């Protein structure tokens, strides 16, 4: 059984989601329709749930996002956004199966500026490491640039597939800003200094990704080859099995990691104690950050 996930307001997360059976179902489209679909659905649900997007890149088999969960509702955002995104993509691709693998999304809480910048770098350099392009700016799919953070709004028209134009939930135009994470602004005082730091980390991640791609004999493909890959095809590279996903990342800060691990163990103990109380018919007192039990199953009687 998986460990409970602690969801708190204002936290920065690195979120990854994989397509079903390693198919290329998320492959970018030459006409931009898949990319438009992601931006529209994400903009609508980010506005609904109070999600701030900092970085994103969608590869053909998976997607990475770095975001801030302002209101502490990340599971609800991911559930609703991914469900609608999948339904739309199924109709657009005439896809008969599920879009995302049944394994839940990987969500890692980023506890300091170093961890945030590192995961932004990993996200944006992902297409380079895969040997698909030489630089993230060349990737034809969904991605952002460092200079977009704090400056760029992505504005997209409602896609023609699936959405009911008479339903007020689906506006004719949706808009989302690419923002700088607040912990970086707090640490570096000005947006310019924060961007300089992120840029240096991303540049280093790109250099490392190029080196790894060369070492593994992955060569940059033409954009035409990427865009014409059948989305029913599956990735053939070996994928690590049963990889452990940590609940948090500290960017190499060992003291912070020790403190965070102790805090997480205390959360698990309090969580299990509250569950035992539920089974015994006692009003439970779940710890701060409990999601499903406190926010969905027993919200009137639980504190979280």
GUPA-888948 format. One record per residue (C-alpha): x, y, z; residue in one letter; residue number from 1. Coordinates in nm, 4 decimals. Layout:
<recs>
{u X; v Y; w Z; residu A; num NUM}
...
</recs>
This chain:
<recs>
{u 0.0000; v 0.0000; w 0.0000; residu X; num 1}
{u 0.1340; v 0.3440; w -0.0901; residu X; num 2}
{u 0.2088; v 0.6047; w 0.1729; residu X; num 3}
{u -0.0382; v 0.8904; w 0.2215; residu X; num 4}
{u 0.0522; v 1.2101; w 0.0436; residu X; num 5}
{u 0.0652; v 1.5285; w 0.2486; residu X; num 6}
{u -0.1019; v 1.8209; w 0.0718; residu X; num 7}
{u -0.0478; v 2.1707; w 0.2135; residu X; num 8}
{u -0.1229; v 2.5183; w 0.0895; residu X; num 9}
{u 0.1388; v 2.7122; w -0.1031; residu X; num 10}
{u 0.3737; v 2.4210; w -0.1727; residu X; num 11}
{u 0.5786; v 2.3785; w -0.4904; residu X; num 12}
{u 0.5558; v 2.0403; w -0.6605; residu X; num 13}
{u 0.7292; v 1.8441; w -0.9345; residu X; num 14}
{u 0.4570; v 1.6360; w -1.1006; residu X; num 15}
{u 0.5089; v 1.3621; w -1.3595; residu X; num 16}
{u 0.2451; v 1.1594; w -1.5437; residu X; num 17}
{u 0.3067; v 0.8789; w -1.7919; residu X; num 18}
{u 0.1010; v 0.7689; w -2.0878; residu X; num 19}
{u -0.0472; v 0.4222; w -2.1023; residu X; num 20}
{u 0.1785; v 0.1324; w -2.2019; residu X; num 21}
{u 0.4563; v 0.3736; w -2.2994; residu X; num 22}
{u 0.2700; v 0.4654; w -2.6181; residu X; num 23}
{u 0.3430; v 0.7943; w -2.7954; residu X; num 24}
{u -0.0096; v 0.9137; w -2.7225; residu X; num 25}
{u 0.1212; v 1.2540; w -2.6024; residu X; num 26}
{u 0.3282; v 1.3139; w -2.9161; residu X; num 27}
{u 0.3160; v 1.6770; w -3.0362; residu X; num 28}
{u 0.1072; v 1.7476; w -3.3439; residu X; num 29}
{u 0.2287; v 1.9339; w -3.6510; residu X; num 30}
{u -0.0869; v 2.1456; w -3.6439; residu X; num 31}
{u -0.0473; v 2.2113; w -3.2706; residu X; num 32}
{u -0.3805; v 2.0555; w -3.1701; residu X; num 33}
{u -0.2468; v 1.8371; w -2.8876; residu X; num 34}
{u -0.0446; v 2.1310; w -2.7558; residu X; num 35}
{u -0.3494; v 2.3579; w -2.7728; residu X; num 36}
{u -0.5527; v 2.0989; w -2.5852; residu X; num 37}
{u -0.3033; v 2.0837; w -2.2972; residu X; num 38}
{u -0.2815; v 2.4611; w -2.2622; residu X; num 39}
{u -0.6562; v 2.5140; w -2.2740; residu X; num 40}
{u -0.7489; v 2.2444; w -2.0214; residu X; num 41}
{u -0.4645; v 2.3379; w -1.7883; residu X; num 42}
{u -0.5523; v 2.7077; w -1.8033; residu X; num 43}
{u -0.9180; v 2.6382; w -1.7198; residu X; num 44}
{u -0.8466; v 2.4112; w -1.4246; residu X; num 45}
{u -0.5489; v 2.6099; w -1.2952; residu X; num 46}
{u -0.7836; v 2.9080; w -1.2654; residu X; num 47}
{u -1.0474; v 2.6930; w -1.0946; residu X; num 48}
{u -0.8128; v 2.5405; w -0.8360; residu X; num 49}
{u -0.5557; v 2.8163; w -0.7891; residu X; num 50}
{u -0.2574; v 2.6430; w -0.9491; residu X; num 51}
{u 0.0480; v 2.8452; w -1.0583; residu X; num 52}
{u 0.2469; v 2.6918; w -1.3438; residu X; num 53}
{u 0.6236; v 2.7486; w -1.3554; residu X; num 54}
{u 0.7593; v 2.4925; w -1.6007; residu X; num 55}
{u 0.6223; v 2.2155; w -1.8191; residu X; num 56}
{u 0.7372; v 1.9842; w -2.0918; residu X; num 57}
{u 0.5316; v 1.7128; w -2.2574; residu X; num 58}
{u 0.7248; v 1.4359; w -2.4253; residu X; num 59}
{u 0.5581; v 1.1748; w -2.6434; residu X; num 60}
{u 0.5242; v 0.9246; w -2.3567; residu X; num 61}
{u 0.5071; v 1.1405; w -2.0440; residu X; num 62}
{u 0.4797; v 1.4907; w -1.9042; residu X; num 63}
{u 0.6581; v 1.6907; w -1.6343; residu X; num 64}
{u 0.5304; v 2.0021; w -1.4572; residu X; num 65}
{u 0.6645; v 2.2279; w -1.1832; residu X; num 66}
{u 0.3795; v 2.4117; w -1.0154; residu X; num 67}
{u 0.2580; v 2.5755; w -0.6951; residu X; num 68}
{u -0.0568; v 2.4494; w -0.5248; residu X; num 69}
{u -0.1809; v 2.7750; w -0.3707; residu X; num 70}
{u -0.4890; v 2.6361; w -0.1949; residu X; num 71}
{u -0.3716; v 2.2845; w -0.1101; residu X; num 72}
{u -0.5946; v 2.1031; w -0.3614; residu X; num 73}
{u -0.3380; v 1.9356; w -0.5887; residu X; num 74}
{u -0.5116; v 1.5928; w -0.6057; residu X; num 75}
{u -0.8410; v 1.7526; w -0.7133; residu X; num 76}
{u -0.6660; v 1.9595; w -0.9805; residu X; num 77}
{u -0.4777; v 1.6610; w -1.1216; residu X; num 78}
{u -0.7848; v 1.4380; w -1.1147; residu X; num 79}
{u -1.0120; v 1.6812; w -1.2994; residu X; num 80}
{u -0.7533; v 1.8286; w -1.5371; residu X; num 81}
{u -0.6123; v 1.4905; w -1.6391; residu X; num 82}
{u -0.9594; v 1.3380; w -1.6821; residu X; num 83}
{u -1.0769; v 1.6106; w -1.9192; residu X; num 84}
{u -0.7428; v 1.6205; w -2.1011; residu X; num 85}
{u -0.7598; v 1.2431; w -2.1510; residu X; num 86}
{u -1.1205; v 1.2502; w -2.2713; residu X; num 87}
{u -1.0406; v 1.5208; w -2.5257; residu X; num 88}
{u -0.7269; v 1.3460; w -2.6460; residu X; num 89}
{u -0.9144; v 1.0175; w -2.6886; residu X; num 90}
{u -1.1684; v 1.1866; w -2.9139; residu X; num 91}
{u -0.9054; v 1.3788; w -3.1076; residu X; num 92}
{u -0.6851; v 1.0702; w -3.1615; residu X; num 93}
{u -0.9784; v 0.8267; w -3.1954; residu X; num 94}
{u -0.8028; v 0.6373; w -2.9166; residu X; num 95}
{u -1.0027; v 0.3415; w -2.7726; residu X; num 96}
{u -0.8092; v 0.2919; w -2.4477; residu X; num 97}
{u -0.7012; v 0.4910; w -2.1450; residu X; num 98}
{u -0.4558; v 0.7752; w -2.2044; residu X; num 99}
{u -0.2595; v 0.7667; w -1.8788; residu X; num 100}
{u -0.1152; v 0.4604; w -1.7099; residu X; num 101}
{u -0.3064; v 0.3348; w -1.4083; residu X; num 102}
{u -0.0186; v 0.4039; w -1.1752; residu X; num 103}
{u -0.0863; v 0.7417; w -1.0070; residu X; num 104}
{u 0.1049; v 1.0565; w -1.0860; residu X; num 105}
{u 0.4442; v 1.1079; w -0.9259; residu X; num 106}
{u 0.4302; v 1.4145; w -0.6990; residu X; num 107}
{u 0.7466; v 1.5370; w -0.5259; residu X; num 108}
{u 0.7304; v 1.8366; w -0.2935; residu X; num 109}
{u 1.0198; v 2.0775; w -0.3563; residu X; num 110}
{u 1.1341; v 2.2211; w -0.0250; residu X; num 111}
{u 1.3879; v 2.4883; w -0.1193; residu X; num 112}
{u 1.5005; v 2.7053; w -0.4130; residu X; num 113}
{u 1.7785; v 2.4632; w -0.5099; residu X; num 114}
{u 1.5328; v 2.1751; w -0.5436; residu X; num 115}
{u 1.2892; v 2.3901; w -0.7414; residu X; num 116}
{u 1.5540; v 2.5109; w -0.9863; residu X; num 117}
{u 1.6946; v 2.1597; w -1.0270; residu X; num 118}
{u 1.3567; v 2.0169; w -1.1256; residu X; num 119}
{u 1.2886; v 2.3070; w -1.3613; residu X; num 120}
{u 1.6219; v 2.2253; w -1.5242; residu X; num 121}
{u 1.5378; v 1.8559; w -1.5439; residu X; num 122}
{u 1.1969; v 1.9321; w -1.6920; residu X; num 123}
{u 1.3221; v 2.1632; w -1.9647; residu X; num 124}
{u 1.6249; v 1.9501; w -2.0563; residu X; num 125}
{u 1.4221; v 1.6303; w -2.0846; residu X; num 126}
{u 1.3832; v 1.6484; w -2.4634; residu X; num 127}
{u 1.7586; v 1.7051; w -2.5004; residu X; num 128}
{u 1.8471; v 1.4074; w -2.2810; residu X; num 129}
{u 1.6197; v 1.1905; w -2.4945; residu X; num 130}
{u 1.8222; v 1.2900; w -2.8010; residu X; num 131}
{u 1.5216; v 1.4445; w -2.9736; residu X; num 132}
{u 1.6513; v 1.8006; w -3.0103; residu X; num 133}
{u 1.9724; v 1.9857; w -2.9322; residu X; num 134}
{u 1.8041; v 2.2592; w -2.7267; residu X; num 135}
{u 1.4673; v 2.2795; w -2.5433; residu X; num 136}
{u 1.3665; v 2.5795; w -2.7554; residu X; num 137}
{u 1.3656; v 2.3447; w -3.0572; residu X; num 138}
{u 1.1111; v 2.1059; w -2.9056; residu X; num 139}
{u 0.7838; v 2.1360; w -3.1032; residu X; num 140}
{u 0.5671; v 2.0102; w -2.8191; residu X; num 141}
{u 0.4481; v 2.1764; w -2.5009; residu X; num 142}
{u 0.7375; v 2.3450; w -2.3210; residu X; num 143}
{u 0.8412; v 2.6819; w -2.1780; residu X; num 144}
{u 1.1584; v 2.8907; w -2.1710; residu X; num 145}
{u 1.3251; v 3.0345; w -1.8646; residu X; num 146}
{u 1.2562; v 3.3854; w -1.9933; residu X; num 147}
{u 0.8836; v 3.3046; w -1.9989; residu X; num 148}
{u 0.8728; v 3.2868; w -1.6195; residu X; num 149}
{u 0.7090; v 3.5935; w -1.4753; residu X; num 150}
{u 0.6560; v 3.7489; w -1.8193; residu X; num 151}
{u 0.4568; v 3.5249; w -2.0501; residu X; num 152}
{u 0.0848; v 3.4548; w -2.0665; residu X; num 153}
{u -0.0290; v 3.1639; w -2.2802; residu X; num 154}
{u -0.3672; v 3.2444; w -2.4340; residu X; num 155}
{u -0.5499; v 2.9782; w -2.6325; residu X; num 156}
{u -0.8857; v 2.9445; w -2.8034; residu X; num 157}
{u -1.1242; v 2.6674; w -2.7045; residu X; num 158}
{u -1.0419; v 2.3515; w -2.9056; residu X; num 159}
{u -1.3034; v 2.2361; w -3.1532; residu X; num 160}
{u -1.3152; v 1.8808; w -3.0143; residu X; num 161}
{u -1.5230; v 1.7618; w -2.7168; residu X; num 162}
{u -1.6028; v 2.0968; w -2.5499; residu X; num 163}
{u -1.9608; v 2.2252; w -2.5532; residu X; num 164}
{u -1.9485; v 2.5936; w -2.6557; residu X; num 165}
{u -2.2799; v 2.6507; w -2.4738; residu X; num 166}
{u -2.1347; v 2.5339; w -2.1413; residu X; num 167}
{u -2.0112; v 2.8321; w -1.9390; residu X; num 168}
{u -1.7401; v 2.6128; w -1.7866; residu X; num 169}
{u -1.5530; v 2.6194; w -2.1177; residu X; num 170}
{u -1.4710; v 2.9813; w -2.2096; residu X; num 171}
{u -1.4015; v 3.0792; w -2.5662; residu X; num 172}
{u -1.0475; v 3.1793; w -2.4665; residu X; num 173}
{u -0.8408; v 3.0551; w -2.1708; residu X; num 174}
{u -0.5294; v 3.2242; w -2.0343; residu X; num 175}
{u -0.2525; v 3.1113; w -1.8005; residu X; num 176}
{u 0.0643; v 3.2866; w -1.6860; residu X; num 177}
{u 0.4039; v 3.1186; w -1.6598; residu X; num 178}
{u 0.5178; v 3.2376; w -1.3178; residu X; num 179}
{u 0.8333; v 3.2398; w -1.1097; residu X; num 180}
{u 0.8054; v 3.0264; w -0.7945; residu X; num 181}
{u 0.7658; v 3.2443; w -0.4861; residu X; num 182}
{u 1.0489; v 3.0710; w -0.2921; residu X; num 183}
{u 1.2914; v 3.1797; w -0.5661; residu X; num 184}
{u 1.1668; v 3.5383; w -0.5501; residu X; num 185}
{u 1.2008; v 3.5321; w -0.1712; residu X; num 186}
{u 1.5543; v 3.3929; w -0.1867; residu X; num 187}
{u 1.6891; v 3.6199; w -0.4615; residu X; num 188}
{u 1.4887; v 3.9365; w -0.3837; residu X; num 189}
{u 1.4337; v 4.0444; w -0.7455; residu X; num 190}
{u 1.2856; v 3.8608; w -1.0451; residu X; num 191}
{u 1.6012; v 3.9336; w -1.2468; residu X; num 192}
{u 1.8306; v 3.7655; w -0.9940; residu X; num 193}
{u 1.5923; v 3.4733; w -0.9544; residu X; num 194}
{u 1.5805; v 3.4263; w -1.3318; residu X; num 195}
{u 1.9600; v 3.4432; w -1.3551; residu X; num 196}
{u 1.9844; v 3.1625; w -1.0997; residu X; num 197}
{u 1.7265; v 2.9473; w -1.2764; residu X; num 198}
{u 1.8911; v 3.0142; w -1.6129; residu X; num 199}
{u 2.2300; v 2.8979; w -1.4831; residu X; num 200}
{u 2.0788; v 2.5762; w -1.3463; residu X; num 201}
{u 1.8856; v 2.5090; w -1.6674; residu X; num 202}
{u 2.1929; v 2.5742; w -1.8844; residu X; num 203}
{u 2.3919; v 2.3258; w -1.6770; residu X; num 204}
{u 2.1092; v 2.0712; w -1.7040; residu X; num 205}
{u 2.1082; v 2.1115; w -2.0830; residu X; num 206}
{u 2.4855; v 2.0577; w -2.1024; residu X; num 207}
{u 2.4575; v 1.7451; w -1.8863; residu X; num 208}
{u 2.1651; v 1.6201; w -2.0974; residu X; num 209}
{u 2.3668; v 1.6616; w -2.4187; residu X; num 210}
{u 2.6575; v 1.4690; w -2.2698; residu X; num 211}
{u 2.4304; v 1.1864; w -2.1572; residu X; num 212}
{u 2.2569; v 1.1720; w -2.4957; residu X; num 213}
{u 2.5950; v 1.1447; w -2.6702; residu X; num 214}
{u 2.7132; v 0.8765; w -2.4285; residu X; num 215}
{u 2.4000; v 0.6730; w -2.4980; residu X; num 216}
{u 2.4285; v 0.7356; w -2.8746; residu X; num 217}
{u 2.0998; v 0.9222; w -2.8884; residu X; num 218}
{u 2.1038; v 1.1528; w -3.1879; residu X; num 219}
{u 1.8866; v 1.4578; w -3.2407; residu X; num 220}
{u 1.5992; v 1.3812; w -3.4759; residu X; num 221}
{u 1.4418; v 1.6023; w -3.7375; residu X; num 222}
{u 1.1226; v 1.7769; w -3.6317; residu X; num 223}
{u 0.9429; v 1.5988; w -3.9133; residu X; num 224}
{u 1.0458; v 1.2606; w -3.7740; residu X; num 225}
{u 0.9208; v 1.3563; w -3.4267; residu X; num 226}
{u 0.5887; v 1.4911; w -3.5528; residu X; num 227}
{u 0.5214; v 1.1959; w -3.7833; residu X; num 228}
{u 0.5833; v 0.9247; w -3.5241; residu X; num 229}
{u 0.2628; v 0.7152; w -3.4997; residu X; num 230}
{u 0.1081; v 0.7799; w -3.1598; residu X; num 231}
{u 0.0157; v 0.4099; w -3.1307; residu X; num 232}
{u 0.3857; v 0.3171; w -3.1360; residu X; num 233}
{u 0.5487; v 0.2324; w -2.8019; residu X; num 234}
{u 0.8842; v 0.3318; w -2.6588; residu X; num 235}
{u 1.1352; v 0.0482; w -2.6760; residu X; num 236}
{u 1.3997; v 0.1740; w -2.4340; residu X; num 237}
{u 1.4301; v -0.0065; w -2.1033; residu X; num 238}
{u 1.2479; v 0.1624; w -1.8170; residu X; num 239}
{u 1.3523; v 0.1180; w -1.4506; residu X; num 240}
{u 1.0989; v -0.0903; w -1.2618; residu X; num 241}
{u 0.9747; v -0.0264; w -0.9090; residu X; num 242}
{u 1.1689; v 0.2996; w -0.8890; residu X; num 243}
{u 1.1230; v 0.4650; w -0.5516; residu X; num 244}
{u 0.9689; v 0.8119; w -0.5694; residu X; num 245}
{u 1.0635; v 1.0305; w -0.2705; residu X; num 246}
{u 0.7890; v 1.2456; w -0.1155; residu X; num 247}
{u 1.0132; v 1.5521; w -0.1184; residu X; num 248}
{u 1.3387; v 1.6926; w -0.2589; residu X; num 249}
{u 1.5830; v 1.9263; w -0.0865; residu X; num 250}
{u 1.8358; v 2.0114; w -0.3572; residu X; num 251}
{u 2.1272; v 1.8518; w -0.1728; residu X; num 252}
{u 2.0614; v 2.0191; w 0.1654; residu X; num 253}
{u 2.1251; v 1.7274; w 0.4033; residu X; num 254}
{u 2.0115; v 1.9048; w 0.7186; residu X; num 255}
{u 1.6847; v 2.0054; w 0.5560; residu X; num 256}
{u 1.6431; v 1.6484; w 0.4295; residu X; num 257}
{u 1.6902; v 1.5048; w 0.7807; residu X; num 258}
{u 1.4426; v 1.7497; w 0.9306; residu X; num 259}
{u 1.1919; v 1.6877; w 0.6510; residu X; num 260}
{u 1.2226; v 1.3101; w 0.6918; residu X; num 261}
{u 1.1596; v 1.3366; w 1.0665; residu X; num 262}
{u 0.8613; v 1.5626; w 1.0030; residu X; num 263}
{u 0.7221; v 1.3184; w 0.7465; residu X; num 264}
{u 0.7589; v 1.0248; w 0.9865; residu X; num 265}
{u 0.5648; v 1.2211; w 1.2475; residu X; num 266}
{u 0.2943; v 1.2871; w 0.9884; residu X; num 267}
{u 0.2701; v 0.9152; w 0.9053; residu X; num 268}
{u 0.2391; v 0.8246; w 1.2751; residu X; num 269}
{u -0.0353; v 1.0810; w 1.3341; residu X; num 270}
{u -0.2126; v 0.9706; w 1.0173; residu X; num 271}
{u -0.2150; v 0.6040; w 1.1195; residu X; num 272}
{u -0.3336; v 0.6958; w 1.4704; residu X; num 273}
{u -0.6244; v 0.8917; w 1.3230; residu X; num 274}
{u -0.7172; v 0.5983; w 1.0980; residu X; num 275}
{u -0.7200; v 0.3646; w 1.3984; residu X; num 276}
{u -0.9494; v 0.6086; w 1.5760; residu X; num 277}
{u -1.1853; v 0.5972; w 1.2761; residu X; num 278}
{u -1.1994; v 0.2186; w 1.2912; residu X; num 279}
{u -1.2777; v 0.2319; w 1.6631; residu X; num 280}
{u -1.5635; v 0.4752; w 1.6141; residu X; num 281}
{u -1.3756; v 0.7667; w 1.7696; residu X; num 282}
{u -1.3835; v 1.1100; w 1.6062; residu X; num 283}
{u -1.0467; v 1.1283; w 1.4252; residu X; num 284}
{u -0.7989; v 1.4133; w 1.4314; residu X; num 285}
{u -0.5978; v 1.3818; w 1.1122; residu X; num 286}
{u -0.2711; v 1.5794; w 1.0843; residu X; num 287}
{u -0.2389; v 1.8889; w 0.8692; residu X; num 288}
{u -0.2035; v 1.7955; w 0.5047; residu X; num 289}
{u -0.4183; v 1.4820; w 0.5092; residu X; num 290}
{u -0.6098; v 1.4763; w 0.1852; residu X; num 291}
{u -0.8484; v 1.1890; w 0.1169; residu X; num 292}
{u -0.9581; v 1.0996; w 0.4702; residu X; num 293}
{u -0.9846; v 1.4549; w 0.5967; residu X; num 294}
{u -1.0895; v 1.6433; w 0.2834; residu X; num 295}
{u -1.3031; v 1.3893; w 0.0968; residu X; num 296}
{u -1.4235; v 1.1071; w 0.3230; residu X; num 297}
{u -1.4902; v 1.2790; w 0.6565; residu X; num 298}
{u -1.4528; v 1.6558; w 0.6080; residu X; num 299}
{u -1.7130; v 1.7568; w 0.8718; residu X; num 300}
{u -1.5425; v 1.5761; w 1.1592; residu X; num 301}
{u -1.1735; v 1.5789; w 1.0674; residu X; num 302}
{u -0.9246; v 1.8587; w 1.1103; residu X; num 303}
{u -0.6586; v 1.8937; w 0.8421; residu X; num 304}
</recs>
